[in-house]
Amino acid sequence: MTEEFPQGKMPYEPEPYWKESTQLPTFSPLSIDTEVDVAIVGGGITGITTAYLLTKQGMKVAILEASQILNGTTGHTTAKITAQHGLIYDEFIQHIGEEKTKQYYEANNDALNFVRQTVKDLAIECDLSEEDAYMYAISDDYAQKIMKEYEAYQKLGIHSDFSEDIPLPIDVKGAVIMKSQAQFHPLSYLKALVNEITNAGGEIYEQTTAIDIDETTPKPMIITREGRRVACKYAIACSHFPFFDGKGFYFTRLHAERSYILGVKTKQEFPGGMFYSADSPTRSLRYTPMMNGEKLVLISGDGHKTGQGTSTHKHYKALEEFGEGVLGIEEIKYRWSAQDLYTLDKVPYVGPITSKKPNILVATGYRKWGMSNGTAAAKLLSDFVLEKENSYQELYSPSRFYADPSIKKFLMQNLDVAGHLIEGKIDIADKRIEDIANDEGSVVVVNGKRAGCYKDKEGNINLVDTTCTHMGCEVEWNSGDRSWDCPCHGSRFSVSGDVLEGPAKKPLKKVDLH
C-alpha cells in the first residue's frame, strides 16, 4: 500500500505520552563477559519487576536490553492495571474449568495489589488512581455475552456490578463493571523500580541484544550479538517474543497483533473510569493527568494481526472518528501503536521454556494486558528462581496444551502463516521506485525482483529485501509507523531494515539499486 499518513490533526511522528513525560536513566552496553545469578533478557515491566524482586533477596541480577529500557510494549501501553481482560471469564470456565479460571483472576488481582503496595512502600509518584473498569456492549448479540460474563464474575466471586448504561454518551445495551481497578503512569512507576535495582547492585545493560543460549556449558550462557557471554544459574526471556526458542516452537504457538492509541484533549469532560467495548472493533478509553493538570484521554483499539492491517493510518482515523463522536476532540496531542502477543488459549506462557530446561524461563503472550499479567509473571518467575511455592505455576506453564481450543487455534494460526508465506512469494509488485513519492513506502520491482522502498522527505531512497529474516515470509509496509512488518510471526523492521520487534534477530538485507 502506498497511501501515506495524512496531515492535519494527527501528530506526524508516533510518540507515546509516557516517554515524553519521563526522563529515564540510560545505561551502557555490555562490554565484557560476566557471570550473575540471574540474567534477564528484556527491560519491560516483567524484566524490571522480576529483577526488583530478586535483587531484594540479595541475588546478583543483570538485565540485557536490546534497545533502551521501557521502550517496547511497556512504554506503549494504555497502562490499565486490571483483571478485566475482555470477554474471557465465561470462555475460560468452559475451556479450562472454574478452578483455573479463578486462579487467572486471582493472579491478576494479586498483581494489582502488588503494584498498590509497592507504590505505597516506595512512595512512588506515578498518578496511581483507583477506577472502576466498564466493559460494555452496543449490540444485542454482545449484550448477551456481557450478561454471561457478569454471571461468570458472580460465579467466581469477583467484586462487580451490571448496568444498562455507562457514564459516557454511548448508547449501550449493557455493561459489566469490575470494581476498584487501577491506572497509573507506567514509566514513572518502573523508573522507581529501576532505581531500587541499581541501588541493590543490579546491573542493567542497554543496546545489548541477546541472540542465543549456549547449553553445552555447566550453566546457561547467554550470547549477545557482539559476542559477549553471560553465565548464569537462570536465564529468563522477558523479551516479548522469546529470543531463544529451545525447541519450544513458540513461533507456532504465538501470534502478534498491533493496536493503536490516540492521546487527545476532549471538548467534553471525561467522567473518570476505564472503558472497553466488547463489540468488534474494540474501543478503549481512560484518562491520565498531564503535568499541566489537564486530562489527556487515551482512545485505543482497532487491532489487527501484525503485517495484515493494510493502510495502517486508517486505524488512527477510525479512533479519531470514535473520539469525536463520543466526547469531541479539541486536539490530538499524541499517537502511537503497540504490539502484543497472543497464546493459543489466551493464558500467558510463564515458566520453564520447555519441561526439560528448568533453568531457562520465559514470560510472553499477555494479550494486551501486560500491566497485570506482566506483574503476575514477574512474581511467578521470581518464586521459581527462589524455589518458592506458587499456586499459579500449572496455570501458566508453557508446556501445557489444552485440547480445546488449543488444537483449533494451532491449526488456524499456522494455516494463516502458510497462506501469507505463499501469497507473499507469488505477489508481484506493480510499482517502480519512480512511482513512490517522498515520505512514502511500498513494495517495488528492482532489477526484476521484489524490494521494499521508502523515500524520506528529501527523496533519499532506502531499499531492503522484503524477505523476513526469521522464516522467509514477505514483509509489508506499515504506513502509520513507517516500518516493514511481517504478517507471519510479527517481526518488524525499520525503513533501513534494522530489527524493531522479534522474533527476527537479523536485519533485512540491503538491496543495491544498480
C-alpha positions in Angstrom: 0.0 0.0 0.0 1.3 3.5 -0.8 -1.3 5.6 0.9 0.6 7.6 3.5 -0.2 9.1 6.9 -2.4 12.1 6.4 -1.5 15.5 7.7 -4.0 17.6 9.7 -4.9 17.0 13.3 -2.6 14.0 13.7 0.9 14.3 15.0 3.4 13.4 12.3 5.6 11.1 14.4 4.2 8.4 16.7 5.3 9.0 20.2 3.7 7.8 23.5 2.9 10.4 26.2 4.7 8.2 28.8 8.1 8.6 27.1 7.8 12.3 26.6 6.8 12.9 30.2 9.5 10.8 31.8 13.3 11.2 32.0 14.6 7.7 32.2 18.2 6.8 33.1 20.5 5.4 30.4 22.9 2.5 30.7 26.0 1.4 28.7 26.1 -1.7 26.6 27.7 -4.9 28.0 31.4 -4.7 27.0 32.9 -7.7 28.9 31.9 -11.3 29.6 30.2 -11.6 33.0 28.6 -14.0 35.4 25.4 -13.5 37.5 22.9 -15.5 39.4 20.1 -14.5 37.1 20.3 -12.9 33.6 17.1 -11.3 32.4 16.6 -10.5 28.7 14.2 -7.6 28.2 13.8 -4.3 30.1 10.0 -4.0 30.2 7.6 -4.4 33.1 8.2 -8.2 33.6 12.0 -8.0 33.4 12.3 -5.0 35.7 9.8 -6.3 38.2 11.5 -9.7 38.3 14.9 -8.0 38.8 13.4 -5.8 41.6 12.0 -8.9 43.4 15.3 -10.9 43.0 17.7 -8.1 44.0 15.6 -7.6 47.1 16.5 -11.1 48.0 20.2 -10.5 47.5 20.6 -12.2 44.2 23.1 -10.9 41.6 21.0 -9.9 38.6 21.7 -8.4 35.1 19.1 -7.1 32.7 20.1 -7.2 29.0 18.0 -4.8 26.8 18.4 -4.7 23.0 17.3 -1.1 22.8 16.5 1.2 25.7 14.6 0.0 28.8 10.9 0.6 28.7 11.0 1.4 25.0 9.0 -1.7 23.9 5.4 -2.7 24.6 5.6 -1.4 28.2 6.4 2.1 27.0 3.5 2.0 24.5 0.8 0.6 26.8 -2.5 2.3 27.9 -1.5 1.3 31.4 -4.6 -0.1 32.9 -3.9 -2.4 35.9 -7.0 -4.6 35.8 -8.1 -8.2 35.9 -10.9 -7.3 33.3 -9.3 -8.6 30.1 -12.2 -8.6 27.7 -14.7 -11.4 27.4 -12.7 -14.1 28.9 -14.1 -15.5 32.2 -17.1 -17.2 30.7 -14.9 -18.7 28.0 -12.2 -19.8 30.4 -14.7 -21.6 32.6 -15.8 -23.6 29.6 -12.3 -24.4 28.4 -10.0 -24.7 31.4 -12.5 -25.1 34.2 -13.7 -22.9 37.1 -10.7 -23.6 39.3 -8.1 -22.4 36.9 -10.3 -19.5 35.7 -10.5 -18.3 39.3 -6.7 -18.6 39.6 -6.3 -16.4 36.5 -8.4 -13.7 38.1 -6.6 -14.1 41.5 -3.2 -13.9 39.8 -4.1 -10.6 38.1 -5.8 -9.2 41.2 -2.7 -10.1 43.3 -0.7 -8.2 40.7 -2.9 -5.1 41.1 -2.4 -5.3 44.9 1.3 -5.7 44.5 1.5 -2.5 42.4 -0.6 -0.7 45.0 1.6 -1.9 47.9 4.9 -1.1 46.0 3.7 2.4 45.2 2.9 2.9 48.9 6.1 1.3 50.2 8.4 3.3 47.9 6.3 6.5 47.9 6.2 6.5 44.1 4.5 9.4 42.4 3.0 7.7 39.3 -0.6 9.0 39.1 -1.9 5.8 40.5 -5.7 6.1 40.8 -8.5 3.7 41.6 -11.0 3.3 38.8 -13.9 1.1 38.0 -13.5 -0.9 34.8 -16.5 -0.9 32.5 -16.9 -3.4 29.6 -19.9 -2.6 27.5 -21.9 -3.8 24.5 -23.6 -1.8 21.8 -25.3 -4.7 20.0 -27.9 -7.3 21.2 -25.5 -10.1 20.4 -22.7 -8.8 22.6 -25.2 -7.7 25.3 -26.0 -11.5 25.8 -22.2 -12.1 26.0 -21.8 -9.3 28.6 -24.6 -10.9 30.7 -22.8 -14.3 30.5 -19.6 -12.6 31.5 -21.3 -11.0 34.5 -22.7 -14.4 35.5 -19.1 -15.7 35.3 -18.0 -12.9 37.6 -20.6 -13.8 40.1 -19.7 -17.5 40.0 -16.0 -16.6 40.6 -16.8 -14.1 43.4 -15.4 -11.1 41.5 -16.5 -7.7 43.0 -18.6 -6.5 40.2 -21.9 -5.0 39.0 -24.1 -4.9 36.0 -25.6 -1.7 34.5 -27.7 -0.8 31.5 -25.8 2.4 31.0 -22.3 3.9 31.5 -21.1 7.4 32.4 -20.2 8.2 28.7 -22.5 9.4 25.9 -22.6 6.0 24.3 -25.9 4.1 23.7 -25.1 0.7 25.3 -27.1 -2.4 25.6 -25.4 -3.4 28.9 -22.2 -3.2 30.8 -20.3 -5.3 33.3 -18.3 -3.4 35.9 -15.2 -4.7 37.7 -14.9 -2.6 40.8 -11.8 -1.0 42.2 -9.3 -1.5 39.4 -6.5 1.0 38.8 -4.5 3.0 36.3 -1.1 4.7 36.5 1.9 6.2 34.7 3.8 3.1 33.9 7.2 4.6 33.3 7.2 6.7 36.5 6.4 3.5 38.4 9.0 1.4 36.7 11.7 4.1 36.9 11.4 3.9 40.7 11.9 0.1 40.5 14.9 0.6 38.2 16.5 2.9 40.9 15.9 0.2 43.5 17.5 -2.4 41.3 20.7 -0.4 40.7 20.9 0.7 44.3 20.8 -3.0 45.3 23.7 -3.8 42.9 21.7 -5.0 40.0 23.2 -4.5 36.5 21.4 -3.1 33.5 22.9 -3.1 30.0 21.2 -1.3 27.1 22.0 -1.7 23.4 22.8 -5.3 24.2 21.0 -7.9 22.1 20.8 -11.5 23.3 20.7 -13.9 20.3 21.3 -17.3 21.7 21.9 -19.5 24.8 24.8 -22.0 24.9 23.6 -25.0 26.6 26.8 -27.0 26.4 28.3 -25.2 29.4 27.5 -26.2 33.1 25.4 -23.1 33.4 23.2 -21.4 30.7 25.4 -19.0 28.8 23.6 -16.1 27.0 25.4 -14.9 23.9 25.0 -11.4 22.6 25.2 -10.1 19.1 28.6 -8.6 19.9 29.9 -11.9 21.1 29.8 -11.2 24.8 28.8 -14.1 27.1 26.8 -14.0 30.3 26.9 -17.1 32.5 24.0 -17.5 34.9 22.2 -20.0 37.1 18.9 -18.9 35.5 18.3 -17.3 32.1 14.9 -15.5 31.8 13.5 -14.4 28.5 11.2 -11.4 29.1 11.9 -10.1 25.6 8.3 -10.1 24.3 8.8 -12.7 21.7 11.2 -15.2 23.2 14.7 -14.5 21.8 15.6 -18.2 22.4 13.1 -21.0 21.4 14.8 -24.0 23.0 12.7 -26.3 20.8 9.5 -24.9 22.4 8.3 -23.9 18.9 6.9 -20.6 20.2 6.6 -19.3 16.7 3.8 -21.8 16.1 2.1 -21.0 19.4 2.1 -17.2 19.4 0.7 -14.6 17.0 1.3 -10.8 17.1 -1.3 -8.1 16.9 -1.0 -4.3 16.7 -3.3 -1.8 18.2 -3.5 2.0 18.1 -3.7 4.8 20.6 -4.6 8.5 20.4 -3.9 10.8 23.3 -6.4 13.6 23.0 -7.7 16.7 24.7 -11.5 16.5 24.6 -14.2 19.1 24.3 -16.4 17.4 26.9 -15.2 16.5 30.3 -14.1 12.8 30.7 -16.0 11.4 33.7 -13.3 9.0 35.0 -13.3 5.3 34.9 -11.8 2.8 32.4 -14.0 1.7 29.4 -13.7 -1.2 27.0 -16.1 -2.2 24.2 -16.9 -5.9 23.8 -18.0 -5.4 20.2 -15.6 -5.5 17.4 -13.6 -3.4 16.5 -12.8 -2.8 20.2 -12.6 0.6 21.7 -10.9 1.5 25.0 -10.9 4.8 26.9 -9.1 6.1 30.0 -7.5 9.3 31.0 -4.2 10.4 32.6 -3.4 13.7 34.2 -0.8 15.7 32.4 1.9 17.8 34.0 -0.2 21.0 33.4 -3.1 19.5 35.2 -5.3 18.8 32.1 -6.7 15.4 31.4 -5.3 13.5 28.4 -7.8 11.0 27.2 -6.4 7.8 25.7 -8.5 6.3 23.0 -7.3 2.9 21.8 -8.3 -0.2 19.8 -8.7 -1.1 16.1 -6.3 -4.1 16.5 -5.3 -6.4 13.7 -2.6 -9.1 13.1 0.8 -7.5 12.5 1.5 -7.0 8.8 -2.2 -7.6 7.9 -3.6 -4.1 8.6 -3.3 -2.7 5.0 -3.3 1.1 5.2 -2.5 1.5 8.9 -3.3 5.2 9.2 -6.9 4.3 8.7 -6.9 2.7 12.2 -5.8 6.0 13.7 -8.5 7.8 11.7 -11.2 5.3 13.0 -10.2 6.1 16.6 -10.3 9.8 15.8 -13.9 9.5 14.4 -14.9 7.5 17.5 -13.5 10.0 19.9 -15.1 12.9 18.0 -18.5 11.2 18.3 -18.2 10.4 22.0 -16.5 13.4 23.6 -15.5 15.7 20.8 -11.8 16.3 20.1 -10.2 19.6 20.6 -6.6 18.4 19.9 -4.8 15.2 19.1 -1.6 15.6 21.1 -0.1 12.1 20.7 -0.5 9.0 18.6 1.3 5.7 18.9 0.8 1.9 18.4 1.7 -1.2 20.3 2.4 -4.8 19.6 1.1 -7.7 21.7 1.4 -11.4 21.6 -1.4 -13.9 21.9 -1.1 -17.6 23.0 -3.3 -20.4 21.7 -5.6 -20.4 24.8 -5.3 -16.7 25.8 -3.4 -17.5 29.0 0.3 -16.3 29.0 3.2 -18.7 28.9 5.3 -18.2 32.1 7.8 -20.7 33.4 10.5 -23.1 32.1 10.8 -22.7 28.3 10.3 -26.5 27.9 9.8 -29.2 30.6 13.4 -30.3 30.0 15.0 -26.9 30.6 14.2 -25.8 34.1 17.0 -23.2 34.2 15.7 -21.3 31.1 12.5 -19.4 31.8 10.1 -17.4 29.6 7.3 -15.0 30.0 5.2 -14.0 27.0 1.7 -13.7 25.5 0.0 -11.1 27.6 -2.7 -10.3 25.0 -2.7 -6.5 25.6 -3.0 -6.8 29.4 0.7 -6.6 30.3 0.5 -4.4 33.3 -1.3 -7.0 35.4 -0.2 -10.2 33.5 3.4 -8.9 33.4 3.5 -8.2 37.1 1.9 -11.6 37.9 4.6 -13.2 35.6 7.4 -11.4 37.5 6.1 -12.8 40.8 5.9 -16.3 39.3 9.4 -16.1 37.8 11.0 -14.8 41.0 9.3 -17.5 43.0 10.5 -20.2 40.6 14.1 -18.9 40.9 13.8 -18.7 44.7 12.3 -22.1 44.9 9.1 -20.9 46.5 5.7 -22.4 46.0 3.4 -20.6 43.7 -0.1 -21.9 43.1 -0.3 -20.4 39.6 2.6 -22.3 38.2 0.5 -25.0 36.5 -2.0 -22.5 35.0 0.8 -20.5 33.3 3.1 -23.4 32.4 4.4 -23.0 28.8 4.3 -26.8 28.5 0.5 -27.0 28.9 -1.7 -27.8 25.9 -5.4 -27.8 26.3 -7.2 -29.8 23.6 -10.0 -27.3 23.3 -9.4 -24.7 21.9 -5.7 -25.0 21.5 -5.7 -27.5 18.7 -8.2 -25.5 16.6 -6.2 -22.3 17.2 -2.9 -24.0 16.4 -4.2 -25.3 13.1 -5.9 -21.9 12.1 -2.8 -19.9 13.2 -0.3 -22.0 11.2 -2.6 -22.2 8.1 -2.7 -18.4 8.2 1.1 -18.3 8.3 1.4 -20.8 5.4 -1.1 -18.7 3.4 0.9 -15.5 3.9 4.1 -17.3 3.1 2.8 -18.5 -0.2 0.9 -15.3 -1.0 4.0 -13.1 -0.4 6.1 -15.2 -2.8 3.6 -15.1 -5.7 2.5 -11.5 -5.2 4.1 -9.5 -8.0 4.9 -5.8 -7.2 3.4 -3.4 -9.8 5.3 -0.3 -8.7 8.7 1.1 -9.5 10.9 3.4 -7.5 9.9 6.4 -9.6 6.2 5.8 -8.6 7.0 6.4 -4.9 6.5 9.9 -3.6 8.6 11.4 -0.8 7.9 10.1 2.7 6.2 7.1 1.1 6.9 3.4 1.2 5.8 0.4 -0.9 6.9 -2.9 -2.4 8.5 -2.2 -5.8 10.3 -4.0 -8.6 14.1 -3.5 -8.7 16.1 -5.4 -11.3 13.2 -7.7 -11.8 12.9 -8.6 -8.1 10.7 -7.6 -5.2 12.1 -5.0 -2.9 10.9 -2.7 -0.1 11.3 1.0 -1.0 11.0 4.0 1.3 11.7 7.6 0.2 12.3 10.0 3.0 11.1 13.7 3.0 14.2 14.7 1.0 13.8 11.9 -1.6 16.6 9.7 -0.3 15.9 6.1 -1.1 16.1 3.2 1.4 15.9 -0.2 -0.4 15.6 -3.5 1.5 15.0 -7.2 0.7 11.4 -7.9 1.8 12.1 -11.4 2.9 11.8 -11.6 6.6 15.0 -13.0 8.2 13.1 -15.1 10.7 11.4 -17.7 8.4 11.2 -16.2 5.0 7.8 -14.6 4.8 7.4 -11.3 2.9 7.1 -8.2 4.9 4.6 -5.5 4.2 4.7 -1.7 4.5 3.2 -0.1 7.6 2.3 3.5 6.7 1.3 4.6 10.2 4.6 3.6 11.9 6.8 3.7 8.8 8.1 0.2 9.3 8.2 -3.2 7.4 6.0 -5.7 9.3 5.9 -9.5 8.8 2.4 -11.0 8.6 3.5 -14.5 9.7 5.1 -14.1 13.1 5.1 -10.3 13.8 8.7 -9.3 13.2 9.1 -5.6 12.4 11.9 -3.7 10.8 12.8 0.0 10.3 12.9 1.7 6.9 16.7 0.8 6.8 16.0 -2.8 7.7 17.0 -2.8 11.4 15.0 -5.2 13.7 12.4 -3.3 15.7 10.5 -6.4 17.0 11.4 -10.1 17.1 11.4 -13.0 16.6 13.7 -12.0 13.8 17.3 -11.4 15.0 19.0 -10.3 11.8 18.2 -7.1 9.8 16.6 -7.2 6.4 19.3 -7.3 3.6 20.1 -4.2 1.7 19.2 -4.0 -2.0 21.6 -2.4 -4.4 19.9 0.0 -6.8 22.4 -0.8 -9.6 
